[in-house]
Amino acid sequence: MKIIKILGTGCAKCKQTEAIIKEVIAKESIEANVIKVEDIQQIMAYNILSTPAVVVDEVVKIKGKVPSAQEIIAALA
């Protein structure tokens, strides 16, 4: 099972990213645990300067933008 973390302080783009990720994992039948990380200290530990960011199994895959469904699929591959 993949562990997907969404790094962001709860802004509209972070919520949009979460919705896209949940849609993709449901549509593609991917087993994943989605965790929202809103604590700025935890976000800084990933060396992220702009949010939202997507971390898959502790590897930063996307940062600073709302990803497309195709980008999420590629990040999970």
C-alpha positions as CSV (number, residue, x, y, z in Angstrom):
1,M,0.0,0.0,0.0
2,K,1.3,3.4,-0.9
3,I,1.5,6.2,1.6
4,I,0.6,9.6,0.0
5,K,1.2,12.8,1.9
6,I,-0.2,16.1,0.8
7,L,1.9,18.9,2.2
8,G,0.1,22.2,2.5
9,T,-1.5,24.6,5.0
10,G,-5.0,24.0,4.0
11,C,-5.3,26.5,1.1
12,A,-7.7,26.0,-1.9
13,K,-4.9,24.5,-4.0
14,C,-4.1,22.0,-1.3
15,K,-7.8,20.9,-1.1
16,Q,-8.0,20.7,-4.9
17,T,-4.8,18.5,-4.9
18,E,-6.4,16.2,-2.2
19,A,-9.6,15.8,-4.3
20,I,-7.7,14.9,-7.4
21,I,-5.6,12.3,-5.6
22,K,-8.6,10.7,-4.0
23,E,-10.4,10.6,-7.3
24,V,-7.4,9.0,-9.1
25,I,-6.9,6.3,-6.4
26,A,-10.6,5.4,-6.5
27,K,-10.8,5.4,-10.3
28,E,-7.5,3.4,-10.7
29,S,-8.2,1.0,-7.7
30,I,-4.9,2.0,-6.1
31,E,-4.5,1.0,-2.4
32,A,-3.2,4.1,-0.7
33,N,-3.3,5.9,2.6
34,V,-3.7,9.6,2.1
35,I,-2.4,11.9,4.8
36,K,-2.7,15.6,5.0
37,V,0.3,17.4,6.5
38,E,-0.6,21.0,7.5
39,D,2.1,21.6,10.2
40,I,4.6,24.0,8.8
41,Q,7.5,22.4,10.8
42,Q,6.7,19.0,9.2
43,I,6.4,20.5,5.8
44,M,9.8,22.2,6.2
45,A,11.4,18.9,7.0
46,Y,10.7,17.9,3.3
47,N,12.6,21.0,2.2
48,I,9.5,22.3,0.4
49,L,9.3,26.1,-0.3
50,S,6.0,26.1,-2.1
51,T,2.8,24.1,-1.6
52,P,0.9,22.1,-2.4
53,A,3.4,19.2,-2.6
54,V,2.8,15.5,-3.0
55,V,5.0,12.9,-1.2
56,V,4.7,9.2,-2.2
57,D,6.4,6.7,0.1
58,E,8.6,9.6,1.6
59,V,9.8,10.8,-1.8
60,V,8.7,14.3,-2.9
61,K,7.1,13.8,-6.4
62,I,5.3,17.0,-7.0
63,K,5.7,20.5,-5.5
64,G,4.4,24.0,-6.0
65,K,1.4,23.3,-8.1
66,V,-1.9,21.4,-8.4
67,P,-1.1,18.2,-10.3
68,S,-3.2,16.8,-13.0
69,A,-4.6,13.3,-12.8
70,Q,-2.0,12.1,-15.2
71,E,0.8,13.5,-13.1
72,I,-0.6,11.7,-10.0
73,I,-0.8,8.4,-11.9
74,A,2.8,8.9,-13.0
75,A,3.9,9.7,-9.5
76,L,2.3,6.6,-8.1
77,A,3.8,4.3,-10.8
